[in-house]
Every structure is written in structure tokens, then in C-alpha cells.
Amino acid sequence: MCIAIPGRVIGIKGDMANVDVAGTKKEASLMLMEDVKVGDYVIVHAGFAIQKVDDDEAIETLRLLNEFIGGRQ
């Protein structure tokens, strides 16, 4: 199963972004997106940034994910 998760863009080089996903650095293709800037939150799925999300929504999603995963032992 794959899950799409928000990450903050911390760098861009060509069509690739370096994305911070809950403290883990990942690379994501920007080929499906336009107008992405450093600092934006994007949804990353299967190595591609597929959608921008606003900061509040991204932070809340990450908080809920952390609560769900952190609560499982």
C-alpha cells in the first residue's frame, strides 16, 4: 500500500525537489506540478509531488499521522 503524505519543499533543482517529510529528506519529481517554490507544502506520492496544500492543512495531517503511528506499539 502507498500513502500520499505532505512534505515541505526545502530545495529545487530542475524538475526535482528535496522535500522534508516529517523529518525525513526525500526527492520528489515536480514534473506534474507548476509554480512550486521552496517553503511550499506538497503531497508526495510514489516519488511525485502531485498537489500543493496550505501550511495549516499539511501540519494538521502530519500531526494526525504522527499521533496514529506513534500510538501504535
Backbone as JSON Lines, residues from 0, in Angstrom:
{"i":0,"aa":"M","n":[0.85,-1.17,0.0],"ca":[0.0,0.0,0.0],"c":[0.89,1.23,0.0]}
{"i":1,"aa":"C","n":[0.5,2.21,-0.77],"ca":[1.19,3.51,-0.81],"c":[0.34,4.55,-0.11]}
{"i":2,"aa":"I","n":[1.0,5.5,0.47],"ca":[0.29,6.59,1.11],"c":[0.87,7.9,0.61]}
{"i":3,"aa":"A","n":[0.01,8.85,0.35],"ca":[0.45,10.19,-0.04],"c":[0.57,11.01,1.23]}
{"i":4,"aa":"I","n":[1.65,11.74,1.36],"ca":[1.92,12.45,2.6],"c":[2.46,13.85,2.28]}
{"i":5,"aa":"P","n":[2.1,14.85,3.09],"ca":[2.62,16.19,2.83],"c":[4.08,16.33,3.25]}
{"i":6,"aa":"G","n":[4.8,17.13,2.49],"ca":[6.17,17.45,2.82],"c":[6.47,18.88,2.41]}
{"i":7,"aa":"R","n":[7.41,19.5,3.11],"ca":[7.8,20.88,2.79],"c":[8.99,20.86,1.84]}
{"i":8,"aa":"V","n":[8.87,21.61,0.76],"ca":[9.95,21.71,-0.23],"c":[11.09,22.52,0.39]}
{"i":9,"aa":"I","n":[12.27,21.91,0.44],"ca":[13.43,22.58,1.04],"c":[14.49,22.93,0.0]}
{"i":10,"aa":"G","n":[14.31,22.45,-1.21],"ca":[15.24,22.78,-2.29],"c":[14.68,22.31,-3.62]}
{"i":11,"aa":"I","n":[15.07,23.01,-4.68],"ca":[14.61,22.64,-6.02],"c":[15.8,22.71,-6.96]}
{"i":12,"aa":"K","n":[15.95,21.66,-7.76],"ca":[17.0,21.63,-8.79],"c":[16.37,21.02,-10.03]}
{"i":13,"aa":"G","n":[16.13,21.87,-11.02],"ca":[15.48,21.4,-12.25],"c":[14.05,20.97,-11.96]}
{"i":14,"aa":"D","n":[13.73,19.75,-12.36],"ca":[12.39,19.19,-12.14],"c":[12.3,18.35,-10.87]}
{"i":15,"aa":"M","n":[13.31,18.43,-10.02],"ca":[13.32,17.64,-8.79],"c":[13.33,18.55,-7.56]}
{"i":16,"aa":"A","n":[12.61,18.13,-6.55],"ca":[12.57,18.87,-5.29],"c":[13.13,18.0,-4.17]}
{"i":17,"aa":"N","n":[13.83,18.62,-3.25],"ca":[14.18,17.98,-1.99],"c":[13.06,18.35,-1.03]}
{"i":18,"aa":"V","n":[12.46,17.34,-0.42],"ca":[11.28,17.54,0.4],"c":[11.53,16.95,1.78]}
{"i":19,"aa":"D","n":[11.16,17.7,2.81],"ca":[11.22,17.24,4.19],"c":[9.85,16.68,4.55]}
{"i":20,"aa":"V","n":[9.81,15.36,4.73],"ca":[8.57,14.67,5.09],"c":[8.73,14.18,6.53]}
{"i":21,"aa":"A","n":[8.16,14.93,7.46],"ca":[8.21,14.56,8.88],"c":[9.64,14.29,9.35]}
{"i":22,"aa":"G","n":[10.58,15.11,8.9],"ca":[11.97,14.98,9.33],"c":[12.83,14.09,8.45]}
{"i":23,"aa":"T","n":[12.23,13.41,7.5],"ca":[12.97,12.56,6.56],"c":[13.08,13.29,5.23]}
{"i":24,"aa":"K","n":[14.29,13.36,4.71],"ca":[14.51,14.05,3.43],"c":[14.27,13.07,2.28]}
{"i":25,"aa":"K","n":[13.47,13.5,1.3],"ca":[13.13,12.7,0.13],"c":[13.3,13.54,-1.11]}
{"i":26,"aa":"E","n":[13.46,12.89,-2.25],"ca":[13.42,13.58,-3.53],"c":[12.06,13.3,-4.16]}
{"i":27,"aa":"A","n":[11.52,14.32,-4.8],"ca":[10.23,14.17,-5.47],"c":[10.27,14.91,-6.8]}
{"i":28,"aa":"S","n":[9.75,14.27,-7.82],"ca":[9.67,14.91,-9.13],"c":[8.61,15.99,-9.11]}
{"i":29,"aa":"L","n":[8.91,17.1,-9.78],"ca":[7.95,18.2,-9.92],"c":[7.33,18.23,-11.32]}
{"i":30,"aa":"M","n":[7.52,17.18,-12.08],"ca":[7.05,17.17,-13.47],"c":[5.53,17.26,-13.59]}
{"i":31,"aa":"L","n":[4.8,16.95,-12.53],"ca":[3.33,17.02,-12.58],"c":[2.8,18.32,-11.99]}
{"i":32,"aa":"M","n":[3.69,19.22,-11.58],"ca":[3.29,20.43,-10.86],"c":[3.83,21.67,-11.56]}
{"i":33,"aa":"E","n":[3.16,22.8,-11.3],"ca":[3.64,24.1,-11.75],"c":[3.75,25.03,-10.55]}
{"i":34,"aa":"D","n":[4.64,25.99,-10.64],"ca":[4.75,27.06,-9.66],"c":[5.01,26.59,-8.23]}
{"i":35,"aa":"V","n":[5.84,25.57,-8.07],"ca":[6.22,25.13,-6.72],"c":[7.46,25.91,-6.31]}
{"i":36,"aa":"K","n":[7.46,26.41,-5.07],"ca":[8.57,27.18,-4.55],"c":[9.08,26.54,-3.25]}
{"i":37,"aa":"V","n":[10.32,26.84,-2.92],"ca":[10.87,26.43,-1.64],"c":[9.97,26.98,-0.54]}
{"i":38,"aa":"G","n":[9.62,26.15,0.41],"ca":[8.74,26.53,1.5],"c":[7.32,26.05,1.33]}
{"i":39,"aa":"D","n":[6.94,25.7,0.09],"ca":[5.59,25.17,-0.16],"c":[5.46,23.76,0.42]}
{"i":40,"aa":"Y","n":[4.26,23.43,0.84],"ca":[3.94,22.04,1.18],"c":[3.31,21.4,-0.04]}
{"i":41,"aa":"V","n":[3.74,20.18,-0.34],"ca":[3.18,19.41,-1.44],"c":[2.84,18.01,-0.93]}
{"i":42,"aa":"I","n":[1.87,17.4,-1.59],"ca":[1.56,16.0,-1.33],"c":[2.49,15.17,-2.21]}
{"i":43,"aa":"V","n":[3.21,14.23,-1.6],"ca":[4.15,13.38,-2.33],"c":[3.57,11.97,-2.37]}
{"i":44,"aa":"H","n":[3.51,11.43,-3.58],"ca":[3.0,10.07,-3.77],"c":[3.85,9.38,-4.83]}
{"i":45,"aa":"A","n":[4.4,8.23,-4.49],"ca":[5.19,7.42,-5.43],"c":[6.31,8.22,-6.09]}
{"i":46,"aa":"G","n":[6.94,9.12,-5.32],"ca":[8.07,9.87,-5.83],"c":[7.73,11.13,-6.62]}
{"i":47,"aa":"F","n":[6.44,11.47,-6.68],"ca":[6.0,12.65,-7.41],"c":[5.26,13.6,-6.48]}
{"i":48,"aa":"A","n":[5.53,14.9,-6.62],"ca":[4.69,15.91,-5.97],"c":[3.44,16.02,-6.83]}
{"i":49,"aa":"I","n":[2.27,15.81,-6.21],"ca":[1.05,15.76,-7.01],"c":[0.07,16.89,-6.72]}
{"i":50,"aa":"Q","n":[0.28,17.61,-5.6],"ca":[-0.65,18.69,-5.25],"c":[-0.05,19.57,-4.18]}
{"i":51,"aa":"K","n":[-0.3,20.88,-4.27],"ca":[0.08,21.78,-3.18],"c":[-1.0,21.73,-2.11]}
{"i":52,"aa":"V","n":[-0.59,21.92,-0.86],"ca":[-1.55,22.05,0.25],"c":[-1.12,23.24,1.09]}
{"i":53,"aa":"D","n":[-2.09,23.86,1.76],"ca":[-1.72,25.0,2.59],"c":[-1.04,24.52,3.86]}
{"i":54,"aa":"D","n":[-0.3,25.42,4.48],"ca":[0.52,25.07,5.64],"c":[-0.3,24.45,6.76]}
{"i":55,"aa":"D","n":[-1.44,25.04,7.1],"ca":[-2.25,24.53,8.21],"c":[-2.73,23.11,7.97]}
{"i":56,"aa":"E","n":[-3.19,22.84,6.75],"ca":[-3.67,21.5,6.41],"c":[-2.53,20.48,6.48]}
{"i":57,"aa":"A","n":[-1.36,20.85,5.96],"ca":[-0.21,19.95,5.97],"c":[0.23,19.65,7.4]}
{"i":58,"aa":"I","n":[0.32,20.67,8.22],"ca":[0.77,20.48,9.61],"c":[-0.22,19.62,10.38]}
{"i":59,"aa":"E","n":[-1.51,19.83,10.17],"ca":[-2.52,19.02,10.86],"c":[-2.48,17.57,10.38]}
{"i":60,"aa":"T","n":[-2.29,17.36,9.1],"ca":[-2.19,16.0,8.57],"c":[-0.99,15.28,9.16]}
{"i":61,"aa":"L","n":[0.15,15.96,9.22],"ca":[1.35,15.36,9.79],"c":[1.16,15.07,11.28]}
{"i":62,"aa":"R","n":[0.48,15.97,11.99],"ca":[0.22,15.75,13.41],"c":[-0.64,14.5,13.61]}
{"i":63,"aa":"L","n":[-1.69,14.37,12.82],"ca":[-2.58,13.21,12.93],"c":[-1.86,11.91,12.56]}
{"i":64,"aa":"L","n":[-1.04,11.98,11.53],"ca":[-0.28,10.79,11.13],"c":[0.67,10.37,12.23]}
{"i":65,"aa":"N","n":[1.35,11.34,12.83],"ca":[2.28,11.06,13.91],"c":[1.53,10.48,15.12]}
{"i":66,"aa":"E","n":[0.36,11.02,15.41],"ca":[-0.45,10.5,16.51],"c":[-0.86,9.06,16.25]}
{"i":67,"aa":"F","n":[-1.28,8.78,15.03],"ca":[-1.72,7.43,14.68],"c":[-0.55,6.44,14.73]}
{"i":68,"aa":"I","n":[0.55,6.8,14.08],"ca":[1.71,5.9,14.03],"c":[2.38,5.81,15.39]}
{"i":69,"aa":"G","n":[2.5,6.94,16.08],"ca":[3.15,6.96,17.39],"c":[2.35,6.21,18.44]}
{"i":70,"aa":"G","n":[1.04,6.13,18.26],"ca":[0.18,5.44,19.22],"c":[0.15,3.94,19.04]}
{"i":71,"aa":"R","n":[0.73,3.46,17.94],"ca":[0.73,2.0,17.67],"c":[2.0,1.4,18.2]}
{"i":72,"aa":"Q","n":[1.88,0.44,19.03],"ca":[3.05,-0.24,19.6],"c":[3.07,-1.69,19.21]}
